C-alpha cells in the first residue's frame, strides 16, 4: 500500500480518479463465477492480501508484455541469436535483459541461497509451498549426468534445511541419463509392448509404462538389444536416481519427476516406476511420476499404472499436467505419416485432465496414492476442489496438492490457498545462462498460455485499481 500511496502523491487526485474510472471501464469483465464456488476469486483484496504492491505491479507489467504473442516471438528470437553470438557485449546485454525480465519473473534467483530465501519467504508470508527445480537441460554424456546429479543432491540438501513441509524437489531424468540411451530404452519398451515375448534382461519393475493406445509407431522395426556398455550406462543412471531418492526419503521430501516428449517418455516412466516400487511403501509416496493429459493415451496409462501399483502394494504419486510439447509431437507424427498422439482439441485435453483428476481424487479418498494437480485452468481447479470436498478429502491432506508455475496463475494459487488447500509454486532457479534454455523453451511452449493469461491479468488490474482508489480516497 505504501507504494500505491507514493504513486498517488505524485498525481493530482482528480486526474488519477478519472484515470482509474477510465481504466476500470476499459478492463474486460471478469468471467462469472459458478454458483457456490469453492475457490473465491471475486474479493481481490483478500486474494492478494499477502502480495506487496510492488510485486503485484511488476507481475502485471510482465504478464501484459508477454500476452503480446508477437513480442514474445521477437524476444525469443533475439535472445537465441544473442546467446549464439560470439560477441561478448551482445551476449552480456541479452543475459542482462533476461535477468531483469523473464528470469526475475519465472525464477527464484541464481543461487541456492537465493532460492532458499524465496522459498522461505513464500512459506512464511503466503503459506505457499515450493517445488524446487534446479535449472538444468538435457545431458549428452556421463560427465554431464554426474554434474547434474551433484546439483540435484545439493537441491535436496537445501530443501531439507528449509521450514518443514515448505518444499519438494523436481528432477529431470534427461539430466541424469544421456538422451541417446533414453531413446534406445524407449524403443525397446515400445517393441516389447508390440511383442510381449521380447526379453529385456535389464528390466526390473512390473508396473506398465505403455498401453495399446500409446504411440508405438515411433518404433517401426525391432531394435537391437542394449550393448554391454549401454547396460552399464543404464545401471549408472539408475544409481543416480536412487541416490536422489535415498536423500529425499531420509529428509521426507517428495520427489517429482518431470515428463518429456513421447520419444523418450517410456524410458522416463520406466525409471520413475522402478524408483516408486523401491521407495513408495509408506502412506505418503516419495516418488511422483508425471502424466500429460494432452496425450490420447494418458488416462489409460495412468489407470494401468495406478492399478498395477496397488497390486504390488506400492503407493503411487502422480503429478497431473496438461503438457507442453504439442508442436513437437504433431510435427514428428506428421513426418512419420501417423496421427498425432495429442488430443485434437483443447476441450478434449480439458476433459481428459478433469477425468484423470477425478480418478486420482477417488484414489486419494480411499487412501491409495497421492496427486499433485498442476493446472492454471480455473475451471479445472474449481472442479477438483469441489470433488475433493464431496469425497471428504481434508484440505490439510498432503496427498492432494495443487500447483502452478512461479509467475503464472497467481489468482488461482491464492484462491486455492484461501480455500484451505495445499498449494505449491513450481520454482526454477539457477544462473541465468544455465537456466536460459529452460526459459526460452518455457516461453515457446507457453506462448498460447501467456497470451491467454487474461483472468490473472484482470484480477491483478482490479486489485491495483482498488489499491490506487483506496489511496486516492485516503489522500482526499
C-alpha positions in Angstrom: 0.0 0.0 0.0 2.9 2.3 0.7 3.9 2.1 -3.0 0.4 2.9 -4.1 0.3 5.9 -1.8 3.7 7.2 -3.2 2.4 6.8 -6.7 -0.7 8.8 -5.9 1.3 11.5 -4.2 2.8 12.5 -7.5 -0.5 12.6 -9.4 -3.3 15.1 -8.9 -6.2 13.4 -7.2 -8.8 14.4 -9.7 -6.7 13.3 -12.7 -5.9 9.9 -11.0 -9.6 9.4 -10.2 -10.6 10.0 -13.8 -7.8 7.6 -15.0 -9.0 4.9 -12.6 -12.5 5.3 -13.8 -11.5 5.1 -17.5 -9.2 2.2 -16.9 -11.8 0.3 -15.0 -14.3 0.8 -17.8 -11.8 -0.4 -20.4 -10.8 -3.5 -18.3 -12.6 -6.6 -19.6 -15.2 -8.0 -17.3 -14.1 -11.0 -15.3 -15.9 -14.3 -16.2 -18.8 -15.0 -14.0 -18.1 -17.4 -11.1 -20.1 -20.6 -10.8 -22.8 -20.7 -8.1 -21.3 -21.5 -4.7 -17.7 -21.7 -5.9 -15.2 -23.5 -3.7 -12.5 -21.1 -4.9 -13.5 -17.4 -4.5 -11.7 -15.1 -6.9 -14.2 -12.2 -6.5 -12.5 -10.5 -3.5 -9.2 -9.4 -4.8 -8.3 -7.6 -1.6 -8.4 -10.9 0.2 -7.0 -12.8 -2.7 -3.8 -10.7 -2.9 -3.6 -9.6 0.7 -0.1 -11.2 1.1 1.3 -9.7 -2.1 3.1 -6.3 -1.9 2.0 -3.6 -4.3 5.5 -3.5 -6.0 5.4 -7.3 -6.7 1.8 -7.1 -8.0 2.7 -4.2 -10.3 5.8 -5.9 -11.6 4.0 -9.2 -12.2 1.1 -7.4 -14.0 3.6 -5.5 -16.3 5.4 -8.7 -17.2 2.2 -10.6 -17.9 0.8 -7.8 -20.0 4.0 -7.6 -22.1 4.1 -11.4 -22.5 0.5 -11.5 -23.6 1.6 -10.0 -26.9 2.5 -13.1 -28.9 4.5 -11.2 -31.5 6.6 -9.6 -28.7 7.3 -13.0 -27.2 8.3 -14.3 -30.6 10.7 -11.4 -31.3 12.1 -11.6 -27.8 12.8 -15.3 -28.0 14.4 -14.9 -31.4 16.6 -12.0 -30.3 17.7 -13.9 -27.1 18.6 -17.0 -29.1 20.6 -15.1 -31.6 22.4 -13.1 -28.9 23.3 -16.2 -26.9 24.6 -18.0 -30.0 26.7 -14.9 -30.9 30.4 -14.8 -30.2 30.1 -11.1 -29.4 30.7 -10.6 -25.6 28.9 -7.3 -25.4 25.8 -8.6 -27.2 25.7 -11.8 -25.1 26.1 -9.8 -21.9 23.3 -7.4 -22.9 21.0 -10.4 -23.7 21.7 -12.0 -20.3 21.2 -8.7 -18.5 17.8 -8.2 -20.3 16.8 -11.8 -19.5 17.8 -11.4 -15.8 15.7 -8.3 -15.4 12.6 -9.7 -17.1 11.8 -13.4 -17.6 14.4 -14.7 -15.1 13.1 -12.4 -12.4 9.5 -13.3 -13.2 9.7 -17.1 -13.5 12.7 -17.9 -11.3 13.7 -17.7 -7.6 17.2 -16.4 -8.2 20.5 -17.6 -9.5 22.0 -19.5 -6.5 20.9 -21.9 -3.8 20.8 -19.2 -1.1 18.6 -17.0 -3.4 16.2 -19.9 -3.9 16.2 -20.8 -0.2 15.2 -17.2 0.7 12.5 -17.2 -1.9 11.0 -20.5 -0.7 11.2 -19.4 3.0 9.5 -16.1 2.1 6.7 -17.7 0.2 6.1 -20.1 3.0 6.2 -17.6 5.9 4.5 -14.7 4.1 2.0 -16.5 1.9 1.8 -20.1 3.2 2.7 -21.4 -0.2 4.9 -24.4 -0.8 7.6 -24.7 -3.5 8.6 -27.3 -6.0 12.3 -26.7 -6.4 13.8 -27.1 -9.9 17.5 -26.6 -10.3 17.5 -25.4 -13.9 19.4 -28.0 -16.0 18.7 -29.2 -19.5 19.4 -32.5 -21.2 22.7 -34.3 -20.6 24.7 -35.7 -23.5 27.2 -37.9 -21.7 28.0 -39.4 -18.3 30.1 -36.5 -17.2 27.2 -34.1 -17.7 24.9 -36.5 -15.8 27.3 -36.6 -12.8 27.5 -32.8 -12.7 23.7 -32.6 -12.8 23.4 -35.2 -10.1 25.6 -33.1 -7.8 23.2 -30.1 -8.5 20.1 -32.2 -7.7 21.7 -33.6 -4.5 22.6 -30.1 -3.3 19.0 -29.0 -4.0 17.7 -31.8 -1.8 20.2 -30.8 0.9 19.0 -27.2 0.6 15.3 -28.2 0.7 15.9 -30.3 3.9 17.2 -27.1 5.7 14.1 -25.1 4.9 10.9 -25.0 7.1 9.3 -28.5 7.3 6.8 -29.2 4.5 7.7 -26.0 2.7 9.4 -27.6 -0.3 9.6 -30.6 -2.6 12.2 -31.3 -5.3 11.8 -31.8 -9.1 14.2 -33.8 -11.2 14.6 -34.4 -15.0 15.6 -37.9 -16.0 17.0 -36.4 -19.1 19.6 -34.6 -16.9 20.9 -37.8 -15.3 20.7 -40.2 -18.2 22.0 -39.5 -21.7 19.2 -38.7 -24.2 20.5 -41.3 -26.7 20.2 -44.0 -24.1 16.7 -42.9 -23.2 15.7 -43.1 -26.8 17.2 -46.7 -27.1 15.4 -47.9 -23.9 12.1 -46.3 -25.1 12.4 -48.1 -28.5 12.9 -51.4 -26.7 9.9 -50.8 -24.3 7.7 -49.9 -27.3 8.7 -53.0 -29.1 8.1 -55.1 -26.0 4.5 -53.7 -25.9 4.0 -55.0 -29.5 5.9 -58.3 -28.9 5.5 -59.5 -25.3 7.9 -62.3 -26.0 10.8 -59.9 -26.2 13.3 -60.4 -23.4 14.7 -57.3 -21.7 17.2 -58.7 -19.2 17.9 -55.2 -17.7 14.2 -54.6 -16.9 13.5 -54.6 -13.2 9.9 -53.4 -12.4 6.5 -54.7 -13.1 4.4 -51.5 -13.4 3.4 -51.0 -17.1 4.6 -47.9 -18.8 2.7 -48.2 -22.1 -0.7 -49.3 -23.3 -2.3 -50.4 -26.7 -3.2 -46.8 -27.5 0.3 -45.4 -27.0 2.2 -44.1 -30.0 4.0 -47.3 -30.8 4.6 -46.1 -34.4 7.7 -44.3 -33.1 9.5 -47.7 -33.2 8.8 -49.3 -36.6 11.2 -52.2 -36.5 12.8 -54.5 -33.9 15.6 -52.5 -32.1 18.9 -54.0 -31.4 19.4 -55.2 -27.8 21.3 -52.8 -25.5 25.1 -53.3 -25.7 27.1 -54.1 -22.7 28.2 -50.5 -22.4 24.6 -49.3 -22.7 23.5 -51.6 -20.0 26.3 -50.3 -17.8 25.3 -46.7 -18.5 21.6 -47.6 -17.7 22.7 -49.0 -14.4 24.7 -45.8 -13.6 21.7 -43.7 -14.5 19.5 -45.8 -12.2 22.1 -45.4 -9.4 22.0 -41.6 -9.8 18.2 -41.6 -9.4 18.4 -43.9 -6.5 20.9 -41.6 -4.7 18.4 -38.7 -5.1 15.5 -40.9 -3.9 17.5 -42.0 -0.9 18.3 -38.4 0.1 14.6 -37.5 -0.3 13.5 -40.4 1.7 15.9 -39.6 4.5 14.6 -36.0 4.6 11.0 -36.9 3.9 10.9 -34.6 0.8 8.7 -35.6 -2.1 10.5 -36.0 -5.5 8.5 -35.1 -8.6 9.9 -36.5 -11.8 9.2 -34.4 -14.9 7.7 -35.7 -18.1 9.2 -35.1 -21.6 8.3 -35.8 -25.2 7.0 -39.2 -26.3 10.2 -40.3 -28.0 11.8 -40.7 -24.5 8.8 -40.8 -22.1 8.6 -44.7 -21.9 12.2 -44.8 -20.5 11.4 -41.9 -18.1 8.3 -43.8 -16.8 10.4 -46.9 -16.5 12.9 -45.1 -14.3 10.1 -43.5 -12.3 8.1 -46.6 -11.6 11.2 -48.6 -10.8 12.0 -46.0 -8.2 8.4 -46.0 -6.9 8.5 -49.8 -6.4 11.6 -49.4 -4.3 10.8 -46.2 -2.3 7.0 -45.8 -2.1 6.0 -48.2 0.6 4.7 -45.8 3.3 1.4 -43.9 3.4 2.9 -40.9 1.7 4.8 -41.6 -1.5 8.2 -40.1 -2.1 8.4 -40.5 -5.9 5.8 -38.9 -8.1 5.6 -39.5 -11.9 4.0 -37.1 -14.3 1.0 -37.7 -16.6 0.5 -35.3 -19.5 -3.3 -35.1 -20.2 -2.9 -33.7 -23.7 -1.8 -37.2 -24.9 -4.5 -39.5 -26.1 -3.2 -42.5 -24.1 -2.6 -40.6 -20.8 -5.8 -41.8 -19.0 -5.3 -45.4 -19.9 -1.6 -45.4 -19.0 -2.3 -43.7 -15.7 -5.1 -46.1 -14.7 -3.0 -49.1 -15.6 0.0 -47.9 -13.6 -2.1 -47.0 -10.5 -3.9 -50.3 -10.5 -0.7 -52.3 -11.0 0.9 -50.3 -8.2 -2.0 -51.2 -5.9 -1.5 -54.9 -6.7 2.2 -54.5 -5.8 1.5 -52.7 -2.6 3.0 -49.5 -3.9 1.6 -46.1 -3.2 1.9 -44.3 -6.5 2.3 -40.5 -6.6 1.0 -38.7 -9.8 1.6 -35.2 -10.9 -1.0 -34.3 -13.5 -0.3 -31.7 -16.1 -1.8 -30.7 -19.5 1.5 -31.0 -21.4 3.9 -28.7 -23.3 5.2 -30.4 -26.4 2.2 -30.1 -28.7 4.0 -28.6 -31.7 6.9 -31.1 -31.5 4.6 -34.1 -31.2 2.4 -33.1 -34.1 5.4 -32.4 -36.4 7.1 -35.7 -35.6 3.9 -37.7 -36.1 3.2 -36.0 -39.4 6.8 -36.7 -40.6 6.1 -40.4 -39.9 2.7 -40.4 -41.6 1.0 -41.2 -38.3 -1.8 -39.5 -36.4 -0.8 -37.0 -33.7 -0.6 -38.6 -30.2 -2.1 -35.3 -28.9 -5.8 -34.8 -28.4 -7.3 -32.9 -31.5 -8.8 -30.1 -29.5 -8.1 -28.1 -26.3 -11.6 -29.1 -25.0 -10.7 -32.8 -25.2 -7.5 -32.1 -23.3 -9.5 -30.2 -20.7 -11.9 -33.2 -20.5 -9.0 -35.7 -20.1 -7.3 -33.6 -17.4 -10.6 -33.4 -15.4 -11.3 -37.1 -15.9 -7.8 -38.0 -14.7 -8.1 -35.6 -11.8 -11.4 -37.2 -10.8 -9.9 -40.7 -10.9 -6.9 -39.7 -8.7 -9.1 -37.9 -6.2 -11.2 -41.1 -5.8 -7.9 -42.9 -5.1 -6.8 -40.3 -2.6 -10.2 -40.6 -0.8 -9.6 -44.3 -0.5 -6.1 -43.8 0.9 -4.4 -45.1 -2.3 -1.8 -42.9 -3.8 -1.4 -39.2 -3.9 -1.8 -36.5 -6.6 -0.4 -33.1 -7.5 -2.9 -31.3 -9.7 -0.7 -28.9 -11.7 -3.1 -26.6 -13.5 -3.5 -22.9 -14.4 -7.1 -23.5 -15.5 -9.7 -22.0 -13.1 -12.4 -24.3 -14.2 -10.3 -27.4 -13.6 -9.3 -26.0 -10.2 -12.9 -25.4 -9.2 -14.0 -28.9 -10.4 -11.2 -30.6 -8.5 -11.7 -28.6 -5.3 -15.5 -29.3 -5.4 -14.8 -33.0 -6.0 -12.4 -33.2 -3.1 -14.9 -31.7 -0.8 -17.6 -34.1 -1.9 -15.3 -37.0 -1.3 -14.4 -35.8 2.2 -10.7 -35.2 1.4 -9.4 -33.0 4.2 -8.0 -29.7 2.9 -4.9 -30.3 5.0 -4.4 -33.8 3.5 -0.9 -33.7 1.9 -1.9 -36.4 -0.5 -3.7 -33.7 -2.5 -1.9 -30.7 -3.7 -2.4 -28.1 -6.3 0.5 -26.4 -8.2 1.1 -23.6 -10.6 4.3 -22.2 -12.2 6.0 -19.3 -10.4 4.9 -16.1 -12.1 1.7 -17.7 -13.5 -1.9 -18.1 -12.4 -1.3 -16.3 -9.1 -5.0 -15.6 -8.7 -5.8 -19.3 -8.8 -2.9 -20.1 -6.5 -4.1 -17.7 -3.8 -7.7 -18.7 -4.3 -6.9 -22.3 -3.6 -4.8 -21.4 -0.6 -7.5 -19.2 0.8 -9.9 -22.2 0.4 -7.6 -24.1 2.7 -5.9 -26.4 0.1 -2.2 -27.3 0.0 -0.7 -25.3 -2.9 2.8 -25.2 -4.4 4.6 -23.0 -6.8 6.9 -24.6 -9.3 10.2 -22.7 -8.6 13.1 -22.9 -11.1 16.4 -21.4 -10.1 20.0 -21.2 -11.3 22.4 -18.9 -13.1 20.8 -17.0 -16.0 23.0 -18.6 -18.6 22.3 -22.1 -17.2 18.5 -21.5 -16.9 18.2 -19.7 -20.3 17.4 -22.9 -22.3 14.6 -23.6 -19.8 13.3 -20.0 -20.0 13.3 -20.0 -23.8 11.6 -23.3 -24.0 9.0 -22.2 -21.4 8.3 -19.0 -23.4 7.8 -21.0 -26.6 5.8 -23.8 -25.1 3.6 -21.5 -23.1 3.2 -18.9 -25.8 -0.5 -19.6 -26.0 -0.9 -19.8 -22.3 0.9 -16.4 -21.8 -1.3 -14.9 -24.5 -4.4 -16.1 -22.8 -3.5 -15.3 -19.1 -6.5 -13.0 -19.2 -8.1 -13.9 -15.9 -4.9 -13.4 -13.9 -4.2 -10.1 -15.6 -7.8 -9.0 -14.9 -7.6 -9.9 -11.3 -4.3 -8.1 -10.8 -5.6 -5.0 -12.6 -8.7 -5.0 -10.5 -6.6 -5.2 -7.3 -4.3 -2.4 -8.5 -7.2 -0.1 -9.3 -8.7 -0.9 -5.8 -5.4 -0.1 -4.1 -5.0 3.1 -6.0 -8.6 4.1 -5.5 -8.2 3.5 -1.7 -5.0 5.6 -1.7 -6.9 8.4 -3.5 -9.7 8.3 -1.0 -7.3 8.3 1.9 -5.5 11.3 0.4 -8.7 13.2 -0.2 
